[in-house]
Every structure is written in structure tokens, then in C-alpha cells.
Amino acid sequence: MGQSLASKAISGIKWNTISTILNAIMQIGYTSIMARLLAPEAFGLVAISIIILQFGGYFAQMGFNKAIIQIKDLTDDHIRATFTSSLLLGILFTVLIWVTAPLTAQLFKNPDVIPVVRAMALIFVINGAAATSISLLERNMRFKAVSILETSSFVIGYLGVGILLAYLDFGVYSLIFAQLAQATVVAIGSYAVVRHNVIFHFGWDVWKPLFNYGSKMSFISLLEWLTSTLPAILIGRLLGDYKLGIYDRAHKLVSLPMYMLTRTFSKVIFPSFSKLQSETVKLGKVYLSSITLVIALVIPICAGIFAAAPEIVYVLLGDQWTESVPILQILSFAVALNLITMFAGIICDAKAKLNFKIVLNLVLVGVLVVFILLLRGFGLPGFAVAFLMAEAVRMMLYQYTIKQVLELPYKQQLSVYVPGIINGAIIGVILYLFSAYLRTTGLSILVILIMQMAAGGLLLAVLSLLFPHKILKTELKMILDKSGLTSKLADKPGITGQLYRNFIIDAK
């Protein structure tokens, strides 16, 4: 990775980290407040609507937004063609969802979902107008602007509009207008930063390379959506919106914070990987470095979520969500596997090896269906376990894919999992025992959760910084070198400088 590219990547990770932390804190607060103001059925209706909208969303963009990030030689005509397709498809799918909303009611056996789906369908037009500007920001690695937009839009849309409307007893529509408001702020802000050409372009010579890449990306996204939402679809149809609300809240509790953490890297990684798409050896090294850091973070955090699941549910959602506890524990590991394999998928996207992903996801859909059929008799936990098992299969399939695409041996791929697995096991066991003790002390649930978080954070810091595995230590030193902190820390007097000098020696 060239120095300028590395510097941009480090800067992007820094700004995305700041944005992620702020958004994660706000998301936790928002979820906690809304769970107390609204009934589970409201979240269930929105969850059903989101399933339908996500399905349409993969066709509404046709992957053009990813194509202008991946394409090597981008022209103004490419930008115009992308904007044309995104906006027109957004309008088309808003109309289609509005017209076909009654079919959604029949699918989920719930007529209350019709007005909810129709209101949320406006998101297609808003996202269609914003997609090109956002993609250009990401292609040029202007992540400071992206981070500011995301954080400010969350404050206005969710914390402002959403909570206010929920307090005023707008019910499920407070969730809807929160999302629409957030998307509108992003659309306006992104275009204010990137004033691209908005004159329509229909020339097939320009559309063809974008369509060839984007259509495959769209189909892959559809398959990935199907594997991630098939349990929710069947829960909504077979068990009702109450059970779906329980499952959806448990899934969101673990997936949203973990998604925000990994997107700190993934948003930077895709344009970075794309710039290295023709340098397979170098790309392989960058991939291994990236996934080492992500695994070392994700697995320990998910192990902590498993140990503290009762307190997380009671504090953030309330006593009426007790059924979510075992679901949250199972999904904590399923989501961890899903987010880890995300980076292997990005490699395929960057190198335009999309046929691998299509075959892999077709196989995975079949595997998930089999697991659900075998385990559906166990209720919500059975659906969660089916999802976990399918994610384990996904990980194995991606190991094979990366071996073919980057020519990385299985041993080399699996070695980067070691630091995260070791730290995750240690943190999970210690925090589980510590939590069991705390629950016998008579302390309030909030105090217990705070102590669990403090203990988990301290353990992760100690294991990662003071006693890191050699593989992790090497990657951490590389980041410090790239960020220019190596000389500053090494020259620091006292115990801090001595510890870092020892860190450097051990990492060599």
C-alpha cells in the first residue's frame, strides 16, 4: 500500500472510529428509550417493512454505487449514469412497493403492515438521490466528511425526530419518520459536499461496465440479504410479529454495535482494496492485517455480550424483553462470524471476482433452509442456532474462496484467528464467572452492567496491549508506524516509553 494511500486509510479509520463510537453510544440510548416508549409489536411491524424494503433496495441501486468506487478510470459520464440509474430506480421502487404493499400483508398475515411499508418506501427516492455523492466521498476516502454527516444525521433523525414523535404518541410512525429524516439529512449534506453533475445520461457504452459489475453486486447483495433475513421472514410468518419483535431486538442489540465497529474498517477497506486490485500479493498482506485486527476486536466483544446478556437486555430494553436473552447469546457468535467473513467478501468485490460470491451465497441459502427446517421445532432459539450454523458454513466457504482468489494457504488464513480466539475465550470465561458472582451481591442491574463493561474493557486492553499474541503485536506496531506514533512513544521517558520500547523489540 503506497504511503499516501496508507495515510488516507489510517485517517479514515480514525474518523470512522470516532463516528462509530458516537453513533454506537447514541444507538444504545435511542434503542433503550424507544423500547420503553413503544410496544414490541411496533418494532415487529418495522422489522417486517425493513425486510421488504431491503429486498427492493438491492434492485433499486443495481450496485452502481459500488461500481463507481471499484472502477479504475472514473469519468464524468460514469457519474452521470450512476446518478441517473439510482434516482430513477429509487422512484420506480417507491411506486412498486406502494402498489404491492397488500401482498406484504398477505405474506405476513398482518394488514397493519400496509401503511407502514408504504410510508417507509419513500426511503428509496431519498437514498437514490444520495447514493452517487456518498459513493464519491468514499471513493476519494473523504471519511471525515462522511463521519460528520452520519453523526449529525443520527442526532437529527433518531434522537430528534424519532424520540420526539414517540413521546408525542405517534407509535410506529416515530420509527419510520426517524429513518426518513436521517436519510434526508445525509442526502442533502452529501450533495453539499460533492457537487456532482446531475444531468441524466443514458448511453449504453457508459452504462455497460457499470451494469456488468453492479448487476452482479446487486444479485449477491440480494442473496446475502436472504441468508440474513430468512429466519426473520419465517419467524414473522410462523410465529407472529410479537416473536419477530423479540428476535429483531436481540439481533439489533448485537448486530448494530458490532456492525458499527467493523464498518470503521470496512468503509475504508473497500476503496483501499480496490486501488490494489491488480497487486495480489500486496492485497493478500493487507487483507491478513485487516482481518487480524478485526477478529481481535470482534470475538472478545461478542464473548462479553454473551456473558452479560441478561443485564444488557434488562437495562437497555426492560423486563418485558426477557425472552430476548438466550437469543442474544446465540446471535452474539453468529454475528461475529458474519462480520469476520465480510472482509473476504470485500476482497472478491475489489478484484471483481463476483462469480465466486454468487455460487457461495447460493449454496449458503440452501444450507440455511436445511438448518431451519431441522431446528424450527425449537422455537426462537432454534432459528437463532440455524443462523449460527449457517454462518459457520459461510466462514468455511470463504476460506476456500480466499485461497483461490489471493492464493493464501488455509494455515496462513486460520493463523490470524488465533489472537482473537484466545482473547475471546479468556474474556468470556472470566467475565462469565465475574457476572455470576455479581448477580449474588444484590447490586442493581445497572451497576452490574457498568462493572461488566469496565471489566471486559480492562481485560481486552490488558490482553491486547500488555500481553498481545505475537501476530497481533506485529499488526499493532504497523499501525503505530503508519500513524507516526512510533517515535513519539519510543522517546517518551519513564515507564510508558520503556513499555513501548519492549513492545517494539518483541514485535520484531
RASUL-V654952 format. One record per residue. SS is DSSP state (H for helix, E for strand, - for the rest). Layout:
# RASUL-V654952
ss=SS
ss=SS
This chain:
# RASUL-V654952
ss=-
ss=-
ss=H
ss=H
ss=H
ss=H
ss=H
ss=H
ss=H
ss=H
ss=H
ss=H
ss=H
ss=H
ss=H
ss=H
ss=H
ss=H
ss=H
ss=H
ss=H
ss=H
ss=H
ss=H
ss=H
ss=H
ss=H
ss=H
ss=H
ss=H
ss=H
ss=H
ss=H
ss=H
ss=H
ss=H
ss=H
ss=-
ss=-
ss=H
ss=H
ss=H
ss=H
ss=H
ss=H
ss=H
ss=H
ss=H
ss=H
ss=H
ss=H
ss=H
ss=H
ss=H
ss=H
ss=H
ss=H
ss=H
ss=H
ss=H
ss=H
ss=-
ss=-
ss=H
ss=H
ss=H
ss=H
ss=H
ss=H
ss=H
ss=-
ss=-
ss=-
ss=-
ss=-
ss=H
ss=H
ss=H
ss=H
ss=H
ss=H
ss=H
ss=H
ss=H
ss=H
ss=H
ss=H
ss=H
ss=H
ss=H
ss=H
ss=H
ss=H
ss=H
ss=H
ss=H
ss=H
ss=H
ss=H
ss=H
ss=H
ss=H
ss=H
ss=H
ss=H
ss=H
ss=H
ss=H
ss=-
ss=-
ss=-
ss=-
ss=H
ss=H
ss=H
ss=H
ss=H
ss=H
ss=H
ss=H
ss=-
ss=-
ss=H
ss=H
ss=H
ss=H
ss=H
ss=H
ss=H
ss=H
ss=H
ss=H
ss=H
ss=H
ss=H
ss=H
ss=H
ss=H
ss=H
ss=-
ss=-
ss=-
ss=H
ss=H
ss=H
ss=H
ss=H
ss=H
ss=H
ss=H
ss=H
ss=H
ss=H
ss=H
ss=H
ss=H
ss=H
ss=H
ss=H
ss=H
ss=H
ss=H
ss=H
ss=H
ss=H
ss=H
ss=H
ss=-
ss=-
ss=-
ss=-
ss=H
ss=H
ss=H
ss=H
ss=H
ss=H
ss=H
ss=H
ss=H
ss=H
ss=H
ss=H
ss=H
ss=H
ss=H
ss=H
ss=H
ss=H
ss=H
ss=H
ss=H
ss=H
ss=-
ss=-
ss=-
ss=-
ss=-
ss=-
ss=-
ss=-
ss=-
ss=-
ss=H
ss=H
ss=H
ss=H
ss=H
ss=H
ss=H
ss=H
ss=H
ss=H
ss=H
ss=H
ss=H
ss=H
ss=H
ss=H
ss=H
ss=H
ss=H
ss=H
ss=H
ss=H
ss=H
ss=H
ss=H
ss=H
ss=H
ss=H
ss=H
ss=H
ss=H
ss=H
ss=H
ss=H
ss=H
ss=-
ss=-
ss=H
ss=H
ss=H
ss=H
ss=H
ss=H
ss=H
ss=H
ss=H
ss=H
ss=H
ss=H
ss=H
ss=H
ss=H
ss=H
ss=H
ss=H
ss=H
ss=H
ss=H
ss=H
ss=H
ss=H
ss=H
ss=H
ss=H
ss=H
ss=H
ss=H
ss=H
ss=H
ss=H
ss=H
ss=H
ss=-
ss=-
ss=-
ss=-
ss=H
ss=H
ss=H
ss=H
ss=H
ss=H
ss=H
ss=H
ss=H
ss=H
ss=H
ss=H
ss=H
ss=H
ss=H
ss=H
ss=H
ss=H
ss=H
ss=H
ss=H
ss=H
ss=H
ss=H
ss=H
ss=H
ss=H
ss=H
ss=-
ss=H
ss=H
ss=H
ss=H
ss=H
ss=H
ss=H
ss=H
ss=-
ss=-
ss=H
ss=H
ss=H
ss=-
ss=-
ss=H
ss=H
ss=H
ss=H
ss=H
ss=H
ss=H
ss=H
ss=H
ss=H
ss=H
ss=H
ss=H
ss=H
ss=H
ss=H
ss=H
ss=H
ss=H
ss=H
ss=H
ss=H
ss=H
ss=H
ss=H
ss=H
ss=H
ss=-
ss=-
ss=-
ss=H
ss=H
ss=H
ss=H
ss=H
ss=H
ss=H
ss=H
ss=H
ss=H
ss=H
ss=H
ss=H
ss=H
ss=H
ss=H
ss=H
ss=H
ss=H
ss=H
ss=H
ss=H
ss=H
ss=H
ss=H
ss=-
ss=H
ss=H
ss=H
ss=H
ss=H
ss=H
ss=H
ss=H
ss=H
ss=H
ss=H
ss=H
ss=H
ss=H
ss=H
ss=H
ss=H
ss=H
ss=H
ss=H
ss=H
ss=H
ss=H
ss=H
ss=H
ss=H
ss=H
ss=-
ss=-
ss=-
ss=H
ss=H
ss=H
ss=H
ss=H
ss=H
ss=-
ss=-
ss=H
ss=H
ss=H
ss=H
ss=H
ss=H
ss=H
ss=H
ss=H
ss=H
ss=H
ss=H
ss=H
ss=H
ss=H
ss=H
ss=H
ss=H
ss=H
ss=H
ss=H
ss=-
ss=-
ss=-
ss=-
ss=-
ss=-
ss=H
ss=H
ss=H
ss=H
ss=H
ss=H
ss=H
ss=H
ss=H
ss=H
ss=H
ss=H
ss=H
ss=H
ss=H
ss=H
ss=H
ss=H
ss=H
ss=H
ss=H
ss=H
ss=-
ss=-
ss=-
ss=H
ss=H
ss=H
ss=H
ss=H
ss=H
ss=H
ss=H
ss=H
ss=H
ss=H
ss=H
ss=H
ss=H
ss=-
ss=-
ss=H
ss=H
ss=H
ss=H
ss=H
ss=-
ss=-
ss=-
ss=H
ss=H
ss=H
ss=H
ss=H
ss=H
ss=H
ss=H
ss=H
ss=H
ss=H
ss=H
ss=H
ss=H
ss=-
